[in-house]
Amino acid sequence: MIFGATGDLAHRKLFPSLYRLHKKGRLSERFAVLGVARRSLTQEEFRESVKKSISSALGEHAELEDFVSHFYYQSHDVTDSGSYIQLRELANQLDEQYSLEGNRLFYLAMAPEFFGTIGDHLKSDGLTDTTGYKRLVIEKPFGHDFESAQELNTRLRQAFAEEEIYRIDHYLGKAMVQNIQVIRFANALFEPLWNNRYISNIQVTSSETLGVEERGRYYENSGALRDMVQNHMMQMVALLAMEPPIKLNTDEIRSEKVRALRSLRPLEKHEVNDYFVRGQYKEGLINSERVPGYREEPNVDPDSNTETFVAGKLVIDNFRWAGVPFYIRTGKRLGSKSTKIVVQFKDIPMNLYYNTEETLSPNLLVIHIQPEEGITLHLNAKKIGAGMKTTPVKLSSASKSEDRMNTPEAYEKLLYDSMMGDATNFTHWDEVALSWKFVDTISSVWETQKEPSFPNYGAGSDGPRVAEKLLEKDGHYWWPVENLDIDNC
């Protein structure tokens, strides 16, 4: 059951992902999709909209009639018990028609203020009374801060057990984010070096060229800190910092991620501006086109104090990572769309090749998450010709060309995992709680401080100057993401 079945997420991501699963044979003929939304649509109108979304996203038309014949629709008021009783009757009918054995997956693809209400009604109106499994897939944001997240979790736990709640973070469905564990734990080349003896710093960058556009009202209450740092960025840091699990199963991997987040040094309020900086974009050029500043976007306060860029330094206080800074940055309207992880290794103790003309480049492991997917290892080698001068070389593995087109979309993987009962790539409540507690301290300071420098970076730039200074005081600098592209290797 997809709540919000007429919305943007369902049309852009969920319907095409279900179709790809169907094409690959991962959905048997015993499946039904029940779309739920407020809009009044006939069954045929809903199925036509599903076909249109798949054709638009994938350009495919084959087998669509058979696929959409499994789709049903009900106009629904999420606050009305009568609507849920009708929904229960239709669900029971589909259970019998398709021999579904009572298995139900509830996907909440709608405004977060309705999450608790829907959870309450699913329980009280009998939709969770089923002989099969029942699972709740819930989109971000999971709360607005720790207190609201805790309140929402308490409500949902009255209808679903923790192991039945799948808090989706689409970054965890990306191939190279899932590959972090393989790179670390399946290669003797890296795991022995994955500590403070050999690693200088780790940088996680997620940059976008898009602005907030029609999401201005949501973004005014969120900002980059809540929209990106609390979930996507913290999840990637946890995967990079976690200890090796004793088994590669859901409970053990989640347990190690929680331990890593518990090791994160909490910030005192007076330390926030020493460890985190913020920015807001002004007008500028993106792909040679002039774009407006954040304050000129629709539904944005002309004097907005909301950040569209965040950079920060995370410190993990445990034996493995003591002294190694984890730098994160994320922002809108930057010069390139890119998500990358850069692991910078320490310099060798004595540079035998040092001369007045050159120094050795540091060894880097770059994990490319989007738009390209792959890994690059930056090494030093002898320059061709006489003498012993060195030159940087790059060894790369990439999912490109035809292979790249066949890379499974993140939602496809996560939908399949939720059907199979694999919660490894979904966030546990303990992870959500620890992330919110860390971020709330930063929010509490920034919300009470008017930032006089806003807007402080131009659209199409690399972000505000304060982000560079954050690393300079530690003797480091950001690695330019465009110079680390696989295409430049």
N, C-alpha and C positions, 0 to 999 in steps of 0.2 A: 504494500500500500504506500503510495507516494502522496503525502500531504503537500500541497503546493504544486500539483501536476500541471498547471497552466503557466507556471513561472519560468523565469529565465534559466535557472539551474537545471530544471527538468528537461527543458528543450535543448539546451546547449551541451549538457553533459550526460544526464542519466539515460535518456532514451537512446542516444547513439551508443553509449557504453553497453546497455542491455542488448542492443542489436548485434554488436560485435561479439558478445558472449554467445548469442544465439548462432551466429555464423560459424563460430569456432566449435560448436557442438557442446559448449559448457552449460547450456540450458537444455534440458530434455523437453519433450512436448508437454510434460506435466508442469506447466507454469502458468500463472496468471498475474497480470499487473492491474491493480485497481487504483486508478487516478482519483484523487480527492482534491477539490478546490471549491471556492465560493462561486465561481462563474457558472452560469447556466449553459450547459452544452449537451447536445445529444451524443449518443454513443458513436454515431458515424462522424460527427464533427470532431470529437476527441481523437478518434483513430486517424482522421485526415491530418490533424495537427501533429500527431506522432510521426506519420509518414513524411510530412513536410520537414520536421526537425532533423530526421535521419538523412533525407536527401540533401538538405542544406549543409549538414555537417560532414557527410561522408561522400556525397555525390553518388550514392548507390540507390538502386531501385529494385534489385533482385530479391525475391522471396519476401518482399515487404507485406504483401497481402496476408500471407500465412502468419507472419510475425505479429502484425497488429491485430489479428483476430483474437489474440490472447489478452488484449487490452480492454478494460472496462472503465466506466466513469460514473462518479456520483457527485452531484452538487451538494455542498456540505457547509454547515455553519459549525465552526470548531467549538463554539460555546454552548451548543444546543444538544442535550442528551438524545432528543428525537432523531437527530441526524446520525448519531453514533449507533442507535438501535437499528436504523435502516442499513447502515454500513455493516453491522454485524450480520444481519440477515443475508446481505449480498455476499459477504465473505464466506459464510457457511455454505451458501449455494455453490460458490466457486470451489471451495474445498471438496465438495462432493463431485462436482462436474469434472474436475481435473485430478481427482485422487491425490490431493495435496497432503493428506495425513495431518492436517491441522497446523502445518508449518507456516508461520507468519513473520514477515519482515516489515516493520513500520519505518518508513524513511520520512523524516521531517525536513522538507526542503522549502521552508517558509520563514516568515519573520520570527526571530527568537523570542519575542514576548509571548508567543503562543505555545512554546515548548512545554511549559509546566501544565497549562490548561489541557493540552492534548493528552499528556501523560495521565493526568487525573481521570479524564473521561474514558480513555482506553481501559483503565482498570475498573472504574465504577460501572461502566456500561457493558462490560462483559467481553470486550474484544480480546483481552489477554487470557480469557478462560478457554484454553485450547489444548487439544491432546498432543500437539506437536511442539516444536520450539517456538519461542517468541523472542524477537530481537528488535531493539530500537536503535536506528542509525540517526545520529543527530549532528547537524552542521554547526560550525562556529558562527558567531561567538557563543561560547558556553559561559554565560554570565558577562557582567561588565566589570566586575572586580571579584575579589575572593568571597566577600559576603554574599553577593548575588549568585555567584557560582555555587556556593555551598547550599544556599536556599533552593536553587533549581535542582541540584543533585539530590537533596533530601526528598523533594517532591517526586522526582522520577524513580527513586529507589522504593517508593511505596507501590509502584506498579511493576518494576523490573529489578532483577538482581544486578549487581555490578557486572557480572560476566555476561549479562544480556544487553548491556548498554555499549554501543559502538560509537565513540566520539570521533568523528571523521576529521582528519587533517590531510588534505589532498597532497601535501608535500611528502607524506609518508607512503604515498602510492607511487611516487616517482622512482623510476628504475635505479637511478644512481644514488638516491637517498637510501634505498634498500641495499644497494651495493656497498655502502660504507662498512657494514659488518663483514662482508665477504673480503673486501680489500684488507681489512684489519686482521681478521681471524683465520684467513685461509692462505696467508702469505708470510713465510718465515722472513722475508725481506723487510716487512714493515712492523709486525707486532713487537719484536724485541727492541725496536727503536721508538716505539710509541709511548714516550715518557719524557720527563723533564731533563734527562741526561742528554738527549739528542734533538729535541724539538725546541726551537726558539719561540715561536708563536703560531697560532692558528687563526686564520681570518675567514669569516663567513660573510659573503656578500650576496644580497638579493636586490637587484635594481630593476626598475621598470621605466619605460619611456612614457607610459600612459599617465594621465592625471586622474583626478577623482571622477571627473565627468558627471554622470547622472547620480553618483553615489554621495554627493555632497552632504545630504542630510545625515546619512549614516556615518560618514567620515568625521563630521563635526563632533560626534559623540564618541568617536573611537580614536582616530589618529593612528599614526604608524606604530606607536608603541603597543596598543591593544590589538591592532589589525594584523600585525606581522610578528612582533617580537615575542609576545606572550605565548604564541603557539608555534608557528613555523620555525623561527630562529632558535627558540629554546629547545625544540625537538631535535634539530640538527646538532646543536651543541651537546645534548645528552647522548646521542649516538656516537659522537666523536670522543666523548670523555668517559663513557661507561667502561667498567671492567669486563673482561671476558665472562660471559655467562657459563654456568656449568653444563647447561644444555641449550640447544637452539629451539626452545619452545616459548610460548607466549608468556607464561608466568616468570620464567627466569630472565628473559630479555627485558621485560617490563621492570622487574625487580632491580636490575642493574641500572636502568635509566633513572629510576627513582633515587637510587643511591647517589648517582652522579648529581642530580638536581639538589639533593640534600647536602651535598658537599659544596654547593655554590655559596660563596661568601656573601651574606646579606649586607645590604648597604644601609648605613645610617643616613638620615635625611641630610645632614650637613656634608655627606660625601657624594651625593647624587651628581652634582654638577662637575665633580672631578672625574667621575667614571662614565658619565653619559652626556651626550650633546644632542641637540635637535636642530632641525632646519625646516624651512617652509619655502616652497618654490615661488618664484616670480615669473613673469612672462619671459619667453625666450624662443629659441628655434629648435624644433624637433624635425629631423629629416627635411630641413630647409623650409619648413612651414612655421609661421609664428603662432604660438599657442598662448593662452591666457595664464596669468598667475593664479595661485590657489584662491586668493581672495576674490577673484573675478569669476570663479566657477559658480554654476547654479546652486542655490540653497546653501551658500557659504556666507558666514558673517564677514562683512567688509573689513572688520578689525579682528579677524579670527586669530586666536592664539594656538590653534591646533597644529601639531607638527606633522609634516609629510615626509620627514627624513629623521632617522635615528641612527646614531652610532654609539657603541658602548664597549667597555672593557669588562669582561667577566673573569673572576678569579675563582679557581676551584681549589679548595683547601683539602687536599688529600695527598697521600704519599707519591702517587704517580704524577700529579700535575702541579705540585707546589712550585711557584715561580714562573709558570708558563701562562701568559695572558691569552685569553680567547677574545678576539675582536669581532664584533658583529656590526653590520651596517645594512640598512634597507631604506629605500626611498622611492618616491614617485617623480616622474618627469626628469629622470637622469639621462645621461648620454647614450646608454645602451640597455637593452633588456638582457639580463644575465643573472644566473644564480650559480655561484662557484664557491668552493671551499679550497683554501690555499694553506697547506701545511708547510711551514718554513723550517727547515732543519738548521741546526747550529753550524757555525763555521768550524772547519777543522782547526785543531789547536795551533798548528803552525803552518802558514801558507808557504810552501817551498817554491811556489811559482810566482811569488810576489815580485813585481818590479815597479818602476816609476810610471809605467804606461798603463798597467791594468791590475785589477784585483779579481779574484775568483768570484763568480756569481754563486749565490747560495743555492743549495739543492732545494727544490720545491716538489711537492706532490700536489697536483691540482686535480680536484674532482669536479668535473663539469656536469651540472645538473640540468640546466636549461639555458638557452634553447637547444644547444647541442648536448649530447650525452657521451661521457667517456672519461678517461683519466690521462693525465700527462705527467711524466717524470722529467724534471729539469736537472741535467747533469752538466759536468764540464769535461771537455775532451781536447785533445791537441789540435791546434789549428793547422790546416794543410799548408805545407811549405817548410822552409828551414826554421830552425830554432825550436824552442819549447813553449811557445806562446799558446794560451788556452782560448777556447771559444765555447760558449754555451751550446748544448745540444738538447733536443727534446724527443722523448720517446712517447708516442701517443697510441691510444686505442680509442676508437670512436664508433658510435652507432650513427652512421650517416647514410646518405643516398637511399637505396631501396630498403635497407635494413632499418633505417631510421623511420621511414614511413610506416613500418610494421611494429614499431615500438608500442606496446600496449599503453593506452591512456590511463592516467592515475585512477580515475573513477572506475574504470573497467576492472582494474585489479582489486580495488577496495570493495566494490559491489560483490565481486566473486568471493573474496575473503569473508565478507559478512554472511553470505549464503552458506559457506562451508564451515562457519563457526570459528574462523581463525582471527583472533583479535590482536595479533602481534603488531600490526601496523595501525592500530587505533590507540588513542591515548587513554590511560587509566586515570581514575579520579585523583589518585595521589600525585600524578604528574601535573594535572590541571591545577590542583591546589597549590603545589609548590611554585609553579610558574606565576600564578596570580599573586601570591604573597611577595615574590621578588619584584614583580612589576608594579604592584600597588604603591610601594615606597617611592618609586620614581614618579608615578602619576600624582601622588599627594603633594610632591614638591612642585612639579611643573604646573599643576593646576592653580597654584597660589602665586606663581611668579609670572608676570607678564613679560614676554620675551621682546625687548625693545628692538632687536635686530631683524625681526621678521618683516618681510621675506628676506632671506639671507643667501639664497642661491638661485641662479638662473636656470630655467628649463633648458635641458640639453647639456648641462654641466655635470661634473662629477660629485656635486654636493657642496655643502658649505665648508669654508676654510677651517672652521672649528673642529671638523672631523679629522683633518690632517694633523692639527695640533695635538689631538688626543693621543696619537701614536708617536709623534715627534718627541714628546717628553719622556717616552720610554726608549728612545733611540730606534724606533721602527717607522715604517711607512706603509701605506696601503699599496698593494700590488694592483696596478691598473688592469681591470678585468678585460678590456679590449685587447691588451697585449698578450693575454693568456689564452685567447681563443684557440681552439683546436685548428681552425683554418690557418692560423698564423704559425703553426708549428712546422 
